[in-house]
């Protein structure tokens, strides 16, 4: 979970995840246009997201194609939901 949350800790990666969520698949060039960052920067962020398991990548017609790993995202969402539920059950006089 630490790897996933670290990967989601950058605004550009959140933007990439949001763009990929809008489509079933997306090439890197399309992300450059929609996110508004240089191709090399997008590639670095895609690498981090792929290493965290949040996206999958393949080559289509010799072009990289990326999509969300919906199972991994569901796992992360479930973890966060459970954590928030546990926190809401705790009585605290902190802050």
N, CA and C of each residue as an Amber inpcrd file, in Angstrom:
protein
   285
   0.8260000  -1.1870000   0.0000000   0.0000000   0.0000000   0.0000000
   0.8750000   1.2580000   0.0000000   2.0360000   1.1730000   0.6430000
   2.9290000   2.3270000   0.6810000   3.3950000   2.7110000  -0.7220000
   3.6740000   1.7180000  -1.5500000   4.1130000   1.9850000  -2.9220000
   3.0040000   2.6710000  -3.7180000   1.7760000   2.2180000  -3.5060000
   0.6390000   2.8000000  -4.2210000   0.4150000   4.2390000  -3.7830000
   0.3950000   4.4790000  -2.4790000   0.1420000   5.8410000  -2.0070000
   1.2830000   6.7780000  -2.3880000   2.4980000   6.2620000  -2.4110000
   3.6300000   7.0870000  -2.8560000   3.4600000   7.4580000  -4.3290000
   3.0420000   6.4940000  -5.1360000   2.8430000   6.7680000  -6.5630000
   1.7330000   7.7840000  -6.7810000   0.7430000   7.7920000  -5.9230000
  -0.3680000   8.7390000  -6.0520000  -0.0670000  10.0880000  -5.3910000
   1.1330000  10.2250000  -4.8560000   1.4990000  11.4320000  -4.1320000
   1.9740000  12.5860000  -4.9990000   1.7820000  12.5060000  -6.2990000
   2.2100000  13.5860000  -7.1900000   1.0180000  14.0340000  -8.0330000
   0.7720000  15.3380000  -8.1280000  -0.3930000  15.8260000  -8.8830000
  -0.4300000  15.3690000 -10.3450000   0.7260000  15.2550000 -10.9770000
   0.7430000  14.8110000 -12.3770000   0.2720000  13.3700000 -12.4910000
   0.6200000  12.5500000 -11.5270000   0.1910000  11.1440000 -11.5660000
  -1.3050000  11.0250000 -11.3210000  -1.8300000  11.8760000 -10.4720000
  -3.2800000  11.9040000 -10.2580000  -3.9670000  12.3010000 -11.5660000
  -3.4240000  13.2960000 -12.2470000  -4.0010000  13.7410000 -13.5330000
  -3.9490000  12.6140000 -14.5630000  -2.8630000  11.8690000 -14.5840000
  -2.7350000  10.7460000 -15.5210000  -3.7770000   9.6770000 -15.1930000
  -3.9260000   9.3430000 -13.9180000  -4.9250000   8.3530000 -13.4980000
  -6.3190000   8.8220000 -13.9100000  -6.6070000  10.1000000 -13.7060000
  -7.9220000  10.6320000 -14.0760000  -8.1540000  10.5540000 -15.5840000
  -7.1320000  10.8370000 -16.3720000  -7.2670000  10.7450000 -17.8260000
  -7.4720000   9.3020000 -18.2640000  -6.7270000   8.3880000 -17.6790000
  -6.8790000   6.9800000 -18.0360000  -8.2460000   6.4480000 -17.6130000
  -8.7950000   6.9890000 -16.5380000 -10.1170000   6.5620000 -16.0760000
 -11.2040000   6.9590000 -17.0730000 -10.9670000   8.0170000 -17.8320000
 -11.9430000   8.4760000 -18.8220000 -11.9870000   7.5690000 -20.0540000
 -10.9170000   6.8260000 -20.2890000 -10.7850000   5.9950000 -21.4850000
 -10.4450000   4.5680000 -21.0930000 -10.7170000   3.6380000 -21.9750000
 -10.3300000   2.2600000 -21.6980000  -8.8350000   2.0640000 -21.9150000
  -8.2310000   2.8520000 -22.7900000  -6.7910000   2.8130000 -23.0400000
  -6.3690000   4.1670000 -23.6010000  -5.0960000   4.4560000 -23.4780000
  -4.6190000   5.7720000 -23.9170000  -3.1410000   5.6620000 -24.2690000
  -2.7520000   6.2240000 -25.3950000  -1.3430000   6.2580000 -25.7380000
  -0.6550000   7.4220000 -25.0470000   0.6360000   7.3160000 -24.9250000
   1.4130000   8.3370000 -24.2380000   1.2380000   9.7130000 -24.8810000
   1.2010000   9.7770000 -26.2030000   1.0480000  11.0570000 -26.9000000
  -0.2470000  11.7560000 -26.5470000  -1.3160000  10.9790000 -26.3790000
  -2.5970000  11.5610000 -25.9940000  -2.5250000  12.1330000 -24.5840000
  -1.7850000  11.4820000 -23.7060000  -1.6280000  11.9780000 -22.3420000
  -0.8560000  13.2840000 -22.3170000   0.1250000  13.4160000 -23.1900000
   0.8970000  14.6540000 -23.2640000  -0.0330000  15.8220000 -23.5650000
  -0.9390000  15.6310000 -24.5010000  -1.8790000  16.6980000 -24.8690000
  -2.8720000  16.9860000 -23.7530000  -3.4090000  15.9420000 -23.1290000
  -4.4700000  16.1560000 -22.1390000  -3.9340000  16.6100000 -20.7900000
  -2.7640000  16.1240000 -20.3850000  -2.2030000  16.4970000 -19.0830000
  -1.3870000  17.7850000 -19.1970000  -0.7970000  18.0080000 -20.3600000
  -0.0810000  19.2620000 -20.5840000   1.3520000  19.2690000 -20.0820000
   1.9740000  18.1090000 -20.0310000   3.3830000  18.0190000 -19.6350000
   4.1890000  17.4370000 -20.7890000   5.4890000  17.6150000 -20.7390000
   6.3670000  17.0850000 -21.7710000   6.2920000  15.5580000 -21.8220000
   6.5350000  15.0170000 -23.0090000   6.4640000  13.5650000 -23.2030000
   7.4070000  12.8250000 -22.2630000   8.6050000  13.3380000 -22.0580000
   9.5660000  12.6600000 -21.1850000   9.0820000  12.6560000 -19.7310000
   8.4280000  13.7390000 -19.3260000   7.8790000  13.8250000 -17.9700000
   6.7340000  12.8430000 -17.7960000   5.8440000  12.7920000 -18.7810000
   4.7340000  11.8300000 -18.7450000   5.2840000  10.4090000 -18.6660000
   6.3050000  10.1170000 -19.4480000   6.8970000   8.7770000 -19.4530000
   7.4390000   8.3920000 -18.0800000   8.0910000   9.3300000 -17.4140000
   8.6130000   9.0600000 -16.0730000   7.4830000   8.7690000 -15.0880000
   6.4110000   9.5490000 -15.1660000   5.2780000   9.3340000 -14.2690000
   4.5660000   8.0200000 -14.5880000   4.4620000   7.6740000 -15.8610000
   3.8690000   6.3970000 -16.2460000   4.6860000   5.2340000 -15.6940000
   5.9970000   5.3890000 -15.7230000   6.8740000   4.3480000 -15.1880000
   6.6000000   4.1340000 -13.6990000   6.4660000   5.2140000 -12.9480000
   6.1810000   5.1120000 -11.5110000   4.8250000   4.4500000 -11.2530000
   3.8220000   4.8490000 -12.0220000   2.4910000   4.2710000 -11.8640000
   2.4820000   2.7940000 -12.2340000   3.2410000   2.4370000 -13.2610000
   3.3280000   1.0340000 -13.6770000   4.0670000   0.2110000 -12.6300000
   5.1530000   0.7520000 -12.0800000   5.9070000   0.0490000 -11.0340000
   5.0500000  -0.1840000  -9.7880000   4.1290000   0.7320000  -9.5160000
   3.2300000   0.5830000  -8.3610000   2.0860000  -0.3740000  -8.6600000
   1.9510000  -0.7630000  -9.9300000   0.8960000  -1.6890000 -10.3150000
  -0.4400000  -1.0330000 -10.5920000  -0.4690000   0.2860000 -10.6600000
  -1.7370000   0.9910000 -10.8650000  -2.1660000   1.0490000 -12.3260000
  -1.1920000   0.9000000 -13.2370000  -1.5200000   0.8790000 -14.6550000
  -0.8300000  -0.3010000 -15.3160000  -1.3650000  -0.6710000 -16.4700000
  -0.7690000  -1.7110000 -17.3050000  -0.3490000  -1.0510000 -18.6040000
   0.6590000  -1.6070000 -19.2310000   1.1200000  -1.0560000 -20.4900000
   1.4300000  -2.1440000 -21.4890000   1.2590000  -1.8250000 -22.7500000
   1.5940000  -2.7500000 -23.8200000   1.9280000  -1.9380000 -25.0680000
   2.4050000  -2.6170000 -26.0770000   2.6860000  -1.9550000 -27.3510000
   1.5690000  -2.2890000 -28.3280000   1.0100000  -1.2600000 -28.9470000
  -0.0060000  -1.4240000 -29.9740000   0.4780000  -0.6770000 -31.2030000
   0.6900000  -1.3930000 -32.2830000   1.2310000  -0.7850000 -33.5050000
   2.5150000  -0.0240000 -33.2100000   3.3830000  -0.6280000 -32.4040000
   4.6810000  -0.0440000 -32.0310000   4.5620000   1.2410000 -31.2250000
   3.3940000   1.4890000 -30.6320000   3.1940000   2.6560000 -29.7610000
   2.7860000   2.1560000 -28.3910000   3.2960000   2.7910000 -27.3460000
   2.8870000   2.3680000 -26.0040000   1.4190000   2.6910000 -25.7570000
   0.7410000   1.7790000 -25.1070000  -0.6630000   1.9530000 -24.7830000
  -0.8360000   1.6170000 -23.3030000  -1.4980000   2.4790000 -22.5630000
  -1.6430000   2.3070000 -21.1230000  -3.1120000   2.2840000 -20.7290000
  -3.4100000   1.5150000 -19.6840000  -4.7500000   1.4980000 -19.1170000
  -4.6290000   1.2550000 -17.6100000  -5.6960000   1.5460000 -16.9000000
  -5.7080000   1.3490000 -15.4490000  -5.7510000  -0.1290000 -15.1040000
  -5.1130000  -0.4880000 -14.0090000  -5.2910000  -1.8210000 -13.4300000
  -6.4220000  -1.6750000 -12.4120000  -7.6140000  -1.9240000 -12.8650000
  -8.8050000  -1.6750000 -12.0440000  -8.8280000  -2.5280000 -10.7760000
  -8.2650000  -3.7140000 -10.8390000  -8.2050000  -4.5710000  -9.6550000
  -7.3180000  -3.9520000  -8.5790000  -6.1760000  -3.4340000  -8.9730000
  -5.2540000  -2.8000000  -8.0220000  -5.8520000  -1.5170000  -7.4540000
  -6.5240000  -0.7500000  -8.2970000  -7.1840000   0.4670000  -7.8190000
  -8.2980000   0.1340000  -6.8360000  -9.0400000  -0.9290000  -7.1050000
 -10.1110000  -1.3520000  -6.1950000  -9.5250000  -1.7850000  -4.8560000
  -8.3840000  -2.4440000  -4.8860000  -7.6960000  -2.8620000  -3.6570000
  -7.2940000  -1.6340000  -2.8300000  -6.7460000  -0.6280000  -3.4960000
  -6.3400000   0.5970000  -2.7980000  -7.5570000   1.3270000  -2.2390000
  -8.6190000   1.4000000  -3.0190000  -9.8390000   2.0630000  -2.5610000
 -10.4310000   1.3470000  -1.3540000 -10.4100000   0.0270000  -1.3760000
 -10.9360000  -0.7610000  -0.2610000 -10.1210000  -0.5160000   1.0090000
  -8.8080000  -0.4760000   0.8660000  -7.9400000  -0.2050000   2.0140000
  -8.2550000   1.1520000   2.6250000  -8.3550000   2.1740000   1.7690000
  -8.6310000   3.5270000   2.2600000 -10.0140000   3.6170000   2.8930000
 -10.9770000   2.9570000   2.3040000 -12.3280000   2.9660000   2.8480000
 -12.3630000   2.3020000   4.2240000 -11.7100000   1.1430000   4.3670000
 -11.6520000   0.4520000   5.6510000 -10.9460000   1.2940000   6.7040000
  -9.8650000   1.9450000   6.3080000  -9.1150000   2.7800000   7.2410000
  -9.9710000   3.9550000   7.7100000 -10.6780000   4.5930000   6.8050000
 -11.5480000   5.7090000   7.1730000 -12.6950000   5.2440000   8.0660000
 -13.2260000   4.0710000   7.7890000 -14.3080000   3.5290000   8.6070000
 -13.8210000   3.2540000  10.0290000 -12.6420000   2.6760000  10.1500000
 -12.0620000   2.4200000  11.4730000 -11.8040000   3.7270000  12.2120000
 -11.2980000   4.7140000  11.5020000 -11.0030000   6.0120000  12.1280000
 -12.2780000   6.7030000  12.5890000 -13.3470000   6.5370000  11.8440000
 -14.5930000   7.2070000  12.2270000 -15.2270000   6.5670000  13.4550000
 -14.8600000   5.3250000  13.7590000 -15.4040000   4.6370000  14.9280000
 -14.6530000   4.9830000  16.2160000 -13.4910000   5.5640000  16.0790000
 -12.6680000   5.8910000  17.2330000 -13.1170000   7.2030000  17.8610000
 -13.1920000   7.1940000  19.1780000 -13.4730000   8.4210000  19.9160000
 -12.1370000   9.0590000  20.2410000 -12.0000000  10.3070000  19.8460000
 -10.7160000  10.9660000  20.0360000 -10.9300000  12.3980000  20.5200000
 -10.0550000  12.8080000  21.4170000 -10.0940000  14.1990000  21.8570000
  -8.8910000  14.9690000  21.2900000  -8.2790000  14.3970000  20.2910000
  -7.1270000  15.0100000  19.6260000  -7.6150000  16.0570000  18.6260000
  -6.9980000  17.1960000  18.6470000  -7.2670000  18.3060000  17.7010000
  -8.7300000  18.5820000  17.6260000
